[in-house]
Amino acid sequence: MTIHEILEPDTWITDRELALMNTLDDLFPISDHLLCTWHVNINILANCRKYYLIDLKDLSKRTPINLQGYVPNPKWTDFLKD
């Protein structure tokens, strides 16, 4: 970048790749680092999903079964809308 007189970027947007984040901090100490909102949203969905599952033993639910052996909780749809 120096050879070609390219200015240091003000901001970097990445996923949560720790090695990349550390390297950016070392090489571009005055640049800001932001996490990609798509990656943040996917991480939220992946980690929250477990709180919205219903065991197969709950036979009163008439919804399709997913591959993990659980039926979707109706509150999951509300969570996704929010």
ChimeraX commands (.cxc) that place a marker at each C-alpha (Angstrom):
marker #1 position 0.00,0.00,0.00 radius 0.5
marker #1 position 2.87,2.35,0.80 radius 0.5
marker #1 position 4.63,1.67,-2.50 radius 0.5
marker #1 position 1.47,2.53,-4.45 radius 0.5
marker #1 position 0.57,5.44,-2.16 radius 0.5
marker #1 position -2.71,3.86,-1.12 radius 0.5
marker #1 position -4.13,5.36,2.05 radius 0.5
marker #1 position -4.85,3.19,5.05 radius 0.5
marker #1 position -8.54,2.28,5.18 radius 0.5
marker #1 position -10.65,3.99,7.84 radius 0.5
marker #1 position -12.74,0.89,8.48 radius 0.5
marker #1 position -12.55,-2.88,8.00 radius 0.5
marker #1 position -15.65,-5.07,7.96 radius 0.5
marker #1 position -15.05,-8.77,8.57 radius 0.5
marker #1 position -16.56,-11.89,10.03 radius 0.5
marker #1 position -15.29,-12.95,13.45 radius 0.5
marker #1 position -12.08,-14.55,12.20 radius 0.5
marker #1 position -9.83,-13.95,15.20 radius 0.5
marker #1 position -6.52,-14.27,13.33 radius 0.5
marker #1 position -7.66,-11.73,10.75 radius 0.5
marker #1 position -8.96,-9.37,13.45 radius 0.5
marker #1 position -5.65,-9.54,15.33 radius 0.5
marker #1 position -3.65,-8.99,12.16 radius 0.5
marker #1 position -5.75,-5.98,11.20 radius 0.5
marker #1 position -5.24,-4.51,14.66 radius 0.5
marker #1 position -1.48,-4.98,14.31 radius 0.5
marker #1 position -1.14,-3.69,10.74 radius 0.5
marker #1 position -3.76,-0.92,10.83 radius 0.5
marker #1 position -3.90,0.29,14.43 radius 0.5
marker #1 position -5.84,3.47,13.68 radius 0.5
marker #1 position -8.49,1.80,11.51 radius 0.5
marker #1 position -11.84,0.82,12.96 radius 0.5
marker #1 position -13.03,-2.78,12.86 radius 0.5
marker #1 position -16.69,-3.71,12.45 radius 0.5
marker #1 position -18.32,-7.11,12.34 radius 0.5
marker #1 position -20.39,-7.88,9.28 radius 0.5
marker #1 position -24.08,-7.61,10.21 radius 0.5
marker #1 position -24.90,-10.71,8.16 radius 0.5
marker #1 position -22.44,-12.76,10.22 radius 0.5
marker #1 position -23.74,-11.24,13.45 radius 0.5
marker #1 position -27.32,-12.12,12.50 radius 0.5
marker #1 position -26.41,-15.69,11.54 radius 0.5
marker #1 position -24.58,-16.10,14.85 radius 0.5
marker #1 position -27.60,-14.82,16.77 radius 0.5
marker #1 position -29.90,-17.24,14.94 radius 0.5
marker #1 position -27.56,-20.19,15.49 radius 0.5
marker #1 position -27.22,-19.51,19.20 radius 0.5
marker #1 position -30.86,-18.60,19.91 radius 0.5
marker #1 position -32.44,-21.46,17.98 radius 0.5
marker #1 position -31.85,-23.96,20.82 radius 0.5
marker #1 position -34.17,-21.96,23.08 radius 0.5
marker #1 position -37.08,-22.36,20.64 radius 0.5
marker #1 position -37.26,-26.14,20.15 radius 0.5
marker #1 position -39.98,-28.53,21.24 radius 0.5
marker #1 position -39.22,-32.17,21.99 radius 0.5
marker #1 position -40.88,-34.79,19.75 radius 0.5
marker #1 position -42.68,-36.17,22.79 radius 0.5
marker #1 position -44.97,-33.14,22.64 radius 0.5
marker #1 position -47.44,-34.82,20.26 radius 0.5
marker #1 position -50.04,-32.08,20.59 radius 0.5
marker #1 position -48.08,-30.04,18.04 radius 0.5
marker #1 position -49.05,-30.64,14.41 radius 0.5
marker #1 position -46.02,-29.13,12.67 radius 0.5
marker #1 position -43.49,-30.81,10.37 radius 0.5
marker #1 position -40.48,-32.43,12.03 radius 0.5
marker #1 position -37.04,-31.11,11.17 radius 0.5
marker #1 position -33.90,-33.22,10.74 radius 0.5
marker #1 position -32.78,-32.89,14.36 radius 0.5
marker #1 position -35.89,-34.67,15.67 radius 0.5
marker #1 position -37.63,-31.55,16.93 radius 0.5
marker #1 position -40.64,-29.62,15.79 radius 0.5
marker #1 position -40.35,-25.84,15.40 radius 0.5
marker #1 position -41.73,-23.75,18.24 radius 0.5
marker #1 position -44.33,-21.22,17.02 radius 0.5
marker #1 position -42.49,-18.56,19.04 radius 0.5
marker #1 position -39.47,-19.06,16.75 radius 0.5
marker #1 position -41.42,-17.53,13.86 radius 0.5
marker #1 position -42.24,-14.53,16.05 radius 0.5
marker #1 position -38.56,-14.23,17.02 radius 0.5
marker #1 position -37.51,-14.28,13.35 radius 0.5
marker #1 position -40.05,-11.57,12.49 radius 0.5
marker #1 position -38.68,-9.35,15.23 radius 0.5
marker link #1:1,2 radius 0.2
marker link #1:2,3 radius 0.2
marker link #1:3,4 radius 0.2
marker link #1:4,5 radius 0.2
marker link #1:5,6 radius 0.2
marker link #1:6,7 radius 0.2
marker link #1:7,8 radius 0.2
marker link #1:8,9 radius 0.2
marker link #1:9,10 radius 0.2
marker link #1:10,11 radius 0.2
marker link #1:11,12 radius 0.2
marker link #1:12,13 radius 0.2
marker link #1:13,14 radius 0.2
marker link #1:14,15 radius 0.2
marker link #1:15,16 radius 0.2
marker link #1:16,17 radius 0.2
marker link #1:17,18 radius 0.2
marker link #1:18,19 radius 0.2
marker link #1:19,20 radius 0.2
marker link #1:20,21 radius 0.2
marker link #1:21,22 radius 0.2
marker link #1:22,23 radius 0.2
marker link #1:23,24 radius 0.2
marker link #1:24,25 radius 0.2
marker link #1:25,26 radius 0.2
marker link #1:26,27 radius 0.2
marker link #1:27,28 radius 0.2
marker link #1:28,29 radius 0.2
marker link #1:29,30 radius 0.2
marker link #1:30,31 radius 0.2
marker link #1:31,32 radius 0.2
marker link #1:32,33 radius 0.2
marker link #1:33,34 radius 0.2
marker link #1:34,35 radius 0.2
marker link #1:35,36 radius 0.2
marker link #1:36,37 radius 0.2
marker link #1:37,38 radius 0.2
marker link #1:38,39 radius 0.2
marker link #1:39,40 radius 0.2
marker link #1:40,41 radius 0.2
marker link #1:41,42 radius 0.2
marker link #1:42,43 radius 0.2
marker link #1:43,44 radius 0.2
marker link #1:44,45 radius 0.2
marker link #1:45,46 radius 0.2
marker link #1:46,47 radius 0.2
marker link #1:47,48 radius 0.2
marker link #1:48,49 radius 0.2
marker link #1:49,50 radius 0.2
marker link #1:50,51 radius 0.2
marker link #1:51,52 radius 0.2
marker link #1:52,53 radius 0.2
marker link #1:53,54 radius 0.2
marker link #1:54,55 radius 0.2
marker link #1:55,56 radius 0.2
marker link #1:56,57 radius 0.2
marker link #1:57,58 radius 0.2
marker link #1:58,59 radius 0.2
marker link #1:59,60 radius 0.2
marker link #1:60,61 radius 0.2
marker link #1:61,62 radius 0.2
marker link #1:62,63 radius 0.2
marker link #1:63,64 radius 0.2
marker link #1:64,65 radius 0.2
marker link #1:65,66 radius 0.2
marker link #1:66,67 radius 0.2
marker link #1:67,68 radius 0.2
marker link #1:68,69 radius 0.2
marker link #1:69,70 radius 0.2
marker link #1:70,71 radius 0.2
marker link #1:71,72 radius 0.2
marker link #1:72,73 radius 0.2
marker link #1:73,74 radius 0.2
marker link #1:74,75 radius 0.2
marker link #1:75,76 radius 0.2
marker link #1:76,77 radius 0.2
marker link #1:77,78 radius 0.2
marker link #1:78,79 radius 0.2
marker link #1:79,80 radius 0.2
marker link #1:80,81 radius 0.2
marker link #1:81,82 radius 0.2
view
